[in-house]
Amino acid sequence: MNLAWSPGLAPRCVALVPCAGVGQRAGAGGPKQYAPLAGRVVVAHTLAALAAVQRLEATLVVLSPEDTQFEEHLPRFEGERSWVARCGGATRAETVAAGLQALRERGVAPHDWVLVHDAARCLLRPEWVDRLIDACADDEVGGLLAMPLADTLKQADGGRAVQTIDRHDKWSAQTPQMFRLGLLERALVHAGGQVTDEASAIERLGHAPKLVPGDMENLKITWPADFALAARLLETR
């Protein structure tokens, strides 16, 4: 299904999930998005949360062209609000940029909002996404879920702490990150392929994304121990 757009309509919201990574740090024996977790694979939890957000018109999952596992684990995903594109690149930025082009081809307009969310941030709750949309819907730039840093930060050298870094006004970035399609396209072209999140690309254009308080449970599975923690958190819900 394509999203027909007419001038004058309010901006719509769509989600984009980059899902082309190989998950080397997670120690899952393959892409971490397909590792089992509490009865599902990781990305299935992520997509179920996004599907429960009524204000999202659709969710696009961007896969590697060589991906052979997605349909095996999520055989009923595709539909009017569930899209797949096999155009992922070697980096997150390349995958997101290719996904934005795929959204354009499906009728998403430059002024529509795109919420980019990590496939491995599988503890997402729909109410957190609604909080982000509420906070950014009237914002000129957009923003992201994030958490103020609580821990003392150390600069390391050779495995030893050599400096304590002031944590005042330091935030830990999460996802979703919500920006207009046209602005995000320009930002990624300007920033190049090495930015690790969408907000940093927007910042390089001279804009200041809005920081919207997230939640400590909105963790990204990165290391092997994260799987056990995520499983415990899912069991308590």
N, C-alpha and C positions, 0 to 999 in steps of 0.2 A: 504494500500500500504506500502511495505517495501522499505527502501532506500538502494539499492545495492551500495556497496562500493568496489573500487579496489585500491590496493596500488599505490601510486604515484599521486592520485587525490588530488586536493587542498581541504583543510578543508571546510566543508559545515556549514551553520548556521541553527539551528532549535530553535524554541521558546518553552519554557515550562511555563505553567501558573498554579501555585498551586491554586486550587479552592475548597479546602475541609474545609475551615474555617466556623465558625458559626456566626461571625460578632457581638459579644456581645456588643461592645462599640458603634456601629453605631446607635443603637436604631431603627433598621428597622423592628423589629418584625420577624426576621428570618435572614438567611444568607444575608449579605449586597450585595453580588454579584448578587443576584436575586431581589434586590429592584428596583422599577421603577425609571427611570431617563430620562427625555426628550424623551419620547416615546419608550424607550427600557429598558431592565434591564441593570444594571451596566456592567456586564461582556460582554454583546453584544457589547457595545461601545469599550471595550478593544480588543476583538477579531477582530472587523472590522478594527481597526488600524493596528494590526499585519498582517492581511490578505493583507493589502495594501503594505507591505514591500516585494518587489520582491525578495530580496536576502535571504529571509527565505524559506527554502525548505519545512517546515511544522511547524505547531503549535500543541503541545500536551497539552490538558487540563487535569489536574489530579484532579479527583473528589473523594469525600468520597464514600466508598462502599454503604452507605445508601442513597446517593443522588437520589432523585426522581424528581427533578425540571429541570435539565439541558435541557433535550430533549423537555420538555414542552415549555421552553422559546426560545430555539435555535434548532428547529426541523430539520433544513437543514445544520447543522454545519459539520457533518462528510463527508469526501471526501479524495481526494488524498493528500491535504495539510492540512487537518483538522482532528486531531486525538483525541480520548478520552480514558482515562484509569481510571477505578474505583479502585484505589489502594492508595488513600490518607490516611495519618496517623493523629495522634493526634496533631502533631506539624508541623510547616512549614518545618523544616529540614527533618522530616520523609516523608512528602509528596513529597518534591523535590527529596530525595533519591530514593523513589519508582518510581517517574517519570523518573529518569535517567535509572533505570533498564528497564522500559517499552520502552524507546528510544533505548536501546541496542537491545532489542528483535525485534525492527523494523528496525534494520540495521544501526543505528547511531554508528559511530566509536569513539574510545576513543579520537582521536585527533580532532574530529569535535567540533565546537563551540555550546554551549547551552546558549541561552539568557533567563534567568529566569525573568518573569515579574509578578508583583502583579495583580491579577484579579480586585482589587478595584482601581487600578491606571488607571482610565478609560478615562482620557483626553489625553492619549498618542497620539503623532503625528508620522506618518511614518518617517518624516525627522529626528526626534530625534534618532530613532533606526538606521537609516543609519549613523548618526553622530557617534554613538557608534561603529558600525561595522568598519567604516573607521579608527577610532582611535585605535582599538584593533586588527585588522586583522593580523598585523605583530608583535604583542606584545607577549612576552614569557609567560606572566601571564594571561592577560585579564584585564577587568575593569568594571566600572559601571558609569551610569549617576549619577551626584551629583551636589549640589549647595553650593558654599561658604556661610557660615553663615553671615547674615547681622545684626541680632538682638543681643543685649546684653544678655548674658547667666547668669542666677541666680541659685545658689544652694539653695534649699529650705529645711526648717526644720519646721515642724508643720504649714505649710501654710505661712511662713514668709521667706523672702530672708535673708540668712545669709552670702552669699559670692558671689562675681561676678567672673565668670570664664572667663579667657582669650579666646576670640574667634578666635585669630590668628591661621591660618592653620586648622580651624575646618570646616568641610563640612557636609552637610545633605545628607545622602544616598538616592538615588532613585532607580528605576528599569527602564529598564532592567539592569541585571548584567550578564556579558558575560564571560564565562570561558569554557575551554575544558572539555568535558564530563569526561574523565579519571581523570583529576586533581580534578574536583569538587567532584567526587565520593570519592576519597581518603580524601579530606578535610572534608567532612561531616562525614565520619567514624571516623576520628581523633578528630573532634570537639565535637561529641555527639549531642544530640537532642535539645539543648536549644539555639543554635545560632539563631538570628532573621533575618539574611540575609546571602547570599552566600559569600559575600566579607569577613565577619568576620571569616567564616570557612577557607577561603583561607589564611587569615592573620595568623591564628593559625598554619599553616604549615610553616610559616616563609616567605611567599611571600607578595609582596606589590602591590595590584591591582591598576590599573591606574584610576585616577579620570577624568572623561570626563564631561565637563560642560553640565548640563541638562537645565531645564526650570522651572520657578516658577509655570507654569500651570500644571506641571506634579505631581499634588497632589494625595495623597492616601486618599480615603474616609474612615475616621475612626470614626468621631463624627457626631451626627445628623446634626449639622449646615453645614457640608461639602456637603450635598446633594444640598442645596440651592445654595451654591457657585458654585458647579460643573454645575448645571443647567444653571446658568447665563453665565458661561464661554462657555458652549456649544451653547447657543443661540447667542452669539456674533461671532461665527465662520462663 
